[in-house]
Amino acid sequence: MSAVHASEAFADIPTIEDGRAALALGNAIEAVELLYAISQAKPADYDCRYWLYSALVAAGHPEIAGPTLDDARNLHAVAVIRSVGGDVSRLRTDPAYCGTLGMQLYQANLMGPATLALGKALDFDNLDPSLLISYGLSMQHQGRMAEAIDIFNLAAETFPSPGTHGFLIYALFHGPDRLKQVSEEARKWAALYAAPHTPKKASFTGQPVVNRRLRIGYVGPSFSRNQVAQFLIPVLQAHDPAAADVFLYCADPSVETGLPDACTVRGIGSMSDAQVVKRIRADGIDVLVDVWGHTAGSRLSVFGHRPAPVQVAWINFVQTTGLEAMDYVLHADSMDAPDTADYFVEKIWRMGDIMAPYRPAPHRPESVPTPLLHKGHVTFGSFNNPAKISEPTVMAWAEILQARPEDRLVFKYRYYVDPVLQRTTQARFAAYGVGPEQLEFRGHSTGTEYLSSFADIDLALDPSPCTGGTTTCDALANGVPVLTLKGEDFFSRIGLPALLPCGLTELIAEDWGDYVQRALDLTADASRLDGLRQRVRPAFEASAYRDEVGFTRNLESVFREMLARKRADHR
């Protein structure tokens, strides 16, 4: 076709701007027709497919919208792979190349392109467990949880092991009917990997702890190199050496930093479960505490052998472990919700206002006035994992932004460097009337750069039903108010023990309608918002989160009571 004839052929095709204009006016069906026509005329145009997805959702056709979004992501992923020097011609013919390329993209946090490459690397007649897990994780890191759950189900069935099965349990908590699904799958995990080794009764080889130090053991892959550090190290440092001997069981002590000299640190990364159990029993541990749960690096299967009389789940995984040998899980009082106990094998021990103390990062920048005062528009922020950005969350946040077209929402997380994830997120919001220009994306940062990023945020928005945890405490400790939804279950209420001890009750919404209205009301007046901001950091500093010694004394007392109850039960 000549250039003239080609120009004439495309002259009658609508433009993406035509489709966007129809969508902006609320004419979703017209937008679908216009954008569909473009997609048929331009098979390689991924942008029109992103907009077609938005229009289909707006028109009430989610069953068609999903495959359309898949097409958009795949076409976009190919373009990104080409832009970073990947050999696109080998994607269809060279599975080994796809596997290598997929892992390179994964390491670069380009999860959309990684999913495409890893999917083409998989031979479903001869599956590679590492590639399969990475494939599922690449989806999870984009928030494609239904697909990730399917892959982890396949992995757990094909390559049964405690670690592989754990990926499924974690992912299920981001899916439908999550409490029931996680509870059932955790029990299944325990039946496979813990119950066969579990003695019928706890053994007591030591003396009662009335007149001796309590021997406490903590188990996790690391204590200083992950998100539990700011919660756990304050407790480790505050333990009373006269009242407790503390043992730490981690993968590699040589890479740990800042652990108290009074703690005995054991490296268990290269040890079998049987060896770890023998070591714990030789140490005479009274109370053994898992701080990691069903996430990568877990040694929960050790707890199935019941190496200690009392065993407790804490901090990183507040769902049920599924283990009959796990006695307790620690929660804050305000996490209580109807029927919570039905989803737990363990007894829930409520610790009071908080579940753990929190130590802010050193050398925090000084608090600054709320950015609205000098920017002239509100900057909302979410520093949460994309896996937590549920559709109800998108709908609520979109309603806030639609009411204020001049306002902005910053997404910050390592995976947002991916153009495919960025564009997918824009498309999800566009379905509810939010323009792409209202969303800003930032990648990973550390140290002062990370802490300084809070100075740009007027109001942090907590997702639901999977809420923020460390990110919420980070925001409050740096003076940023965080709006949270009360939620209907214990996990969706994790924002409550973050805010209630600080007296910031105006930041807790009862339902999504209340959430949207509070976001708009709280940010309607710059001076009033700045007044709230000036309260946040001092309130956090005065809260129970900063009483490390007080919490730890209570924890020691709780552990002693747990042990006393266990002894009484076995008389």
N, C-alpha and C positions, 0 to 999 in steps of 0.2 A: 504494500500500500504506500502511495506517495505521501510526502509530508502534508500536502494540501488535503488529500483525501482523508488522512488520519485526523487532521484538525477538524474537518467537517464531521467525521464520525463521532468524535468526542464532544462536539458542540452541543448535542442534544442531551448529553449525560448531565444530570444535576451535580452540584459540587457538595463537598462535605459541609461547607458553610450554609448551603441551603438546608441540609438535614439538621444542622445544629440550630439554625434559626427556627425551624419548625418545632424542634424539641424544646427550645427555650420558651416558645409561646404556648407550650402545653399540648401541641398537636403531635402526640407520640406516634399515632398510626401513620400520619403523613410522613413523619421523620423516618419511620421504618421503611416505607415504600421508596423514599428518595435514596436512603443509604444502601438499601438492598440493590437498587439499580446500579449504584456505583460499584458495589462489591462484585457484581456480575460482569461489569465492563472492565474492572481492574482487579484481576485475581490475586495480584501480589501486593495490593494496597492494604496494609494491616491497620492503618489509622482509621479508614472508613469502617472496618470491622469492629474496632473498639467502640466507635460511635453507634454502630448498628446494635451492638450489645446493649449500650445504655438505652437506646430507644426501645428495644424489645422488652427490657425490664420495666421501663416506664409504661409501656403498652400492656403490661400484664402477661407476658409470654416467657416466663423463666425457662421453660423446657426447651425453647429454641435459643434463648440467650446464651445458655451454657456452652453449647458447641460452637457458637459464634465467637465467644471469648477465647475458646481453645484455638480456633483458627487464627485469631488476631495475635495471640501470644506466640504461636508457633512461627508465623510469618515474621513477626518482630524479632524473635529469637534468632532466626536465620540471619537477619540483617545485623544483629549485634555480633554474632559469631564472625560474620564476614568483616565487620569493622575492627575486631580485635586480632585479625590475622588468621582466623580459622579457615580450614579448607572445606568449604561448603560442599564441594563435589564429592567428598568422601563420606558425607553423612549417611548416604543411602547404601553404600557398598562396603564400608570398612568398620565393622563393630568394634574391633580392637582400638582403632583410632578414636571412635566415638567415646569409648570408655575413658581413654587418656584425656581427651579434650573435655569431657564432662567433669572429670575430677579437677582439672585446671580451672574451669569456669566456677566450679563449686568453691574452690579455695579463694577465688577472686570475689566471692559473694554475688556472682551473677547467676542467681538461682533459676530464673526463667530459662535462659540459654542452657544452663546445666541440666535442667529437666529434659529438654529436647534431646540433648546429646546422650545423656545417660539412658533415656528410654530407647534410643536406637542402638545402644550398646548391649541391651539385655537379650539374651537368648533364653526364652522361656522353657525350652527343652533341656537347657543346661545352665541353670541360673548361678550367677556368682553372688554370694551373700553380701559381700562388701558393696558391690555396685547396686544391688537391690535396696539395701538400707540407705545408701547415699541418694538413690532415686527418690525414695520416700521422704527423706529429710529435705531434699531440695524443694519438694512440694510443700511440706510443712512450713518451711521458712518463708514461703510466699502466702501462707494462710489458706492453701488449698487442702483443707483438712480432710474432706471426704475422700479425696484421692489418696492422700497419705495414709489414711486408716486402711483403705483397701490394700495398699502395698505392704503395710506392716502386718496385716492379717496373713497375707501370703507368706511373708518372711517368717512369721512365727510358726506357721504350719510346715514350711519347707525346711527351715533351719532351726529347729527347736533348741533354745538355750535361754537361760535367765536374762541375759542382756538383750537379745533380739526381741523376746517377748515384752521386755520393758518399754521398748519404743512404741509398741501398740498401746499399752496402758496409758502412757503419757498423752498420746495423740487422741485417744478416746475422750479425754476430758475436754476437748475442744469440739466435740461432735454432739449430735442430738441425744437426748435421754442420757446425759453424761454421767449422772450420779449412779444410775443403775448399771450402765455399761462398764464403768470403771470398777465398781464394786464386784461385779460378776467376773470380770477379766482378772482382777487382782486375786480373787479367790482361786481362779483356775491356775494362775501362775503359782500360787502357793501350793496347790495340790500337786503340781508337777515338780517343783524345785525346792520346796521347803518341807512339806508334810512328811515325805518319806524318811526324813532324818530327825524329826522332832520327837524328843522323849515325852512321855505322857505327863511327867511332872518336872517342875523346876528343881534343880538340886541346890543344896546349901552346904558348901564345904567350909565356909568361913564362919567366924563368930558373929553374934549380933553386933550391930554397929553403935550400940549405946555408948560404949566407952572406947571406941576406936574410930579412925578416919574411914570415911566412906570411899570406896574405890569405884571411880566413874570412868567408863570408856566411851569415847566418841569414835564413830566410824564414818569415813567419807573418802572420796578420791583425793581431795585436797581440803585444807582448812584456811589457806591464805590466798588461793589463786582462782577463786570463783565467787559467785554472788553471795555465798553464805558468810564470807569473811567479815563483813561489817556488822553482822549480827552475832557471829559465834566468837570471834577473837576477844571482844570485850568480856564475854562470859569466862573464857579460858583464863584471861588475865585477872579476873576478879575472884576466881575460886579461892577459898580460904585454905592455904596449905595445912593449917592446923586441923581442918575439918575434913579435907578430901584429898586423896591421891588421884591425879588425873592422867589417864592414858589416851593417847591419840593414835588411831590406826588409819594410816593413809597409804596411798600408792607409793610415793617416793619422798621420804623426808628431806632428801638433799635439795629439793627445789622449793621447800617451804620457807617462808620468811615471817618474822614477827611472832613466832610461837613462844609462849612463856618457857623460861628455863625450868620451871618447876614441873612442867608436864613431861611425861615419858612418851617419846614418839617412836612408834613402830612402823616400819615399812612392810606393807603386805601386798604390794602390787604383783609380785612374782610368786606369791604363795597360793596354794590350793585352799579351798574352803576348809578342808580337814586340818591343814596346818594352821590356818588363822584361828580356828576354833580351839585347837590345842594351846596356842599362844595366849588367847584370851583367858582360857581356864587357868593356865599357869600363872597369869597375872592376878588371879583371884578377883575378877571384876564383879562388883555387886549390881551395878546398873549400867547396861550397855545401851548407847543412844545412837541411832542412825540419823544422820543429818542430810541424807541425799535422796532416799526413796527410789522410785522406779524411773530413774533417769540414767543417762550414759555414765558408766563408771561405778555404778552401784555394786555393793557387796551384800545386798539383802539376803541372798541365799545363805550366808553365814548365820544369820539370825534364826534360820530354820532349824539349826542344830541346838538352839538355845544354850549358847555358851555361858550365859549369865542368868542369874535368878530373875532379874527384872529387865525387860527390854522395852525401849521407848522410841517412837518415831517423832522427829522434830524438824522444824525449820523449812527445809526445801520442798517437802512433799507432805502436805497436810491432809491428803486424801487417805483412804485406807490402804495399807500395804497388802491386805489379804491374808496375812500370816497369823495363824492361831497362836504362834509363839510370841507374837508382838503384843505386849500387855497394854500399852497406852500410846495415845497420840496427843500431843500438846496443842491446845487451841486457846485463843483469847476469848473472853466472855462474850464479846459482842458478835462473834462469828456464829453464835448459836442460832439455829433455825429449826422449824418444825421437822420432825422425823429424821434429823441428822443421824442419830444413832443407828437407824436401820441400814445405813450404807457403810457401816464400820464393823470390822471384826474386833478391833481394839476398843477399849474403854477410852472415852474422851476425857482428858483431864484439863479443866479450864484454869488458866494461869492468872486471870485477872484482866487488867486493862490491855496488856500487850502480850504477844506470844514470844517475843525476844527483844532485847535492847537493840539499839542501832547506833553505830558510831559514824558520824559524817566523815568524809574525806578530809585529811589535813589540808591546811592552807586554802580553805574556801575563800573565794572573793567576797568582799563586803557586799551586803545587799544593796540593790539599786532601786530607784523608783520604777514603778510599773511602766513598761515600754509605751503603753497607750498615751501617756502624757506627751511624748515627743513624736511618736509615729503618726498619731491621728487615726489609727485603726487598731482593732484588737488582734493580737496574735495568740491564738490557741495553740496548744502543743500536745503531742503524744510521742513519748520516747519508748513506747512499748513494742514488743515483738509483733511482727505482722500477723502471726498466728492468732493473736488475741483480737484482731479487728473483725468482729462478727458482723453479720448483716444488720441486726438491730442496732449495733453501735454505729455503723455507717449511716443508717437512716436517721438516727437522732442527731449525729454531728452534722449531717447534711442539712437538716432542718434549721440548725443554729446558723450555719453559713449562708443558707438561702435567705434567711431573714436579714442578714447583713452582708450584702455582696462585696463590701469594701474590706471585710475582715478576712484573716488568713489562718490556716491551720498548718503547723509544721509537723511533719513526720520525721522522726530521727531514730534510726537503728541501722546496724551494719548492712542489712540486706537492701536498704533503700538506695544503694548505689546502682542497683540494677534498673536499667531503663524499662525493662519489661514489667517489673513490679511497680515502678512509678506510673507507667501508663495504664496498667490494670487498675491501680488504685484510683486514678483520675476517672476512669470509665465507671467504676463502681459508684463514685460520688455524682458523676454526671447524670446517672439514671435518676437521681433525686434532685436535679436542678442546680448542681454546684459546678461552676466553671473551673477548668483546669488551672487557671491563673490563681485560684484561691488556695491551692495546695502547694506546699514547699517541701522538698525532700532533702534530708541530710544523712550522711553516712556515719560511720563509727568515729568516735574520738575518745581520748583518754586524758587523765590528769586535768590540768588547768583549762585546757580547751573544752573538755566535756563540762566541767563545772561552770565555765563562763557562758555556756550555751543556755543556761537557765535564765540569764539576764534578758534574753530575747522574748521570754514567754510571759504573757499576762495571766493566763489561766490554763493549767494543765487539765486535760480531759481524760478521765479514767474509762477504759473500755469495760464492757460487761457481756457475758457473764464471767469471762476470764479476765480478772482485773490485774492492775499493776501491783507489784510488791516492792522490790528494791527501787524501782523507778519512782514510785510514789514517795518513799522515804527520802530519796535523793532530792526530789522537787521540794518537799516541805523543808528539808534541812537547808536548802538554798533559797528559801523565802518565796517559793512559788505556790500559790493556792492550787489545790487539786480538787476538782469536782468529781464525786463518785456516786454511783447508784447503790442504794441499799442492797438490792438483790434478794433473791428468793431462797438461796441455799448458802451453806457455810462458806463455800469458796468464793462466791460472788460478793460476800460481805467482808472480804479482807481489807477493803478500803475503810471500813468502820474503825477497827482498832488502830488505823493510822491517824484518823482525824479526831476521834472522840477524846483520846488522852490530851490532845492539844486544845480542846474546847472549840473546835472549828465546826460546829454543828450546821452552820449555814451552807456548808459544802457537801452535805449529804442529801441526796434526792430520794424521794419515796418511789417514784416510777419514772418512765422515760419522759412523759409529758412534763413532770416537775423538773426533771433534769434539764430539758431544753429551756424552760422558762427561767430556771435559776442561772443558767449560763448567760442568757441575755440580760437578766436583771443585774447580776453581779458585775457585768462589764459595761453597763449602760452609762455609768458616770465614772470618769477617769479618777477624780479625787477620791471617791468612795472606794474604788478598786485599789487605789494606792494605799488607802488606810487599811484595807484588808491585808494587802501584801506586807505592810510594815508589822502586822501582828504575827504573821505566820512563823518566821524564823525564831523569834523570842518564845512563842508558844511551844514550838517543837523543842527548843532547848530546855524549857521548864517542865517538859512532860516526862512520863515514866520511861520513855525511850532513852533518856540520857542518864537514868539512875542505874548504871551498870552493876554496881555493888549490891544495891537493894534487890534487883531482879535475881542476881546470882544467889544471894542468901535464900531467897524464896525458893529458887530452883533446887538448891541443896536440901532444903527442908522437905520439898515435895518428893525428891528422890528417897529420902529417908522414910517418909511415910509410905511410899509405894513398897519399899522393901519390907517394912514392918507388916503391911497388909499381906504381902505374899507369904511371909513366914507364918502369919496367923492362919492363913488359908491352908497351909500344909502341915499343920500340927495334927 
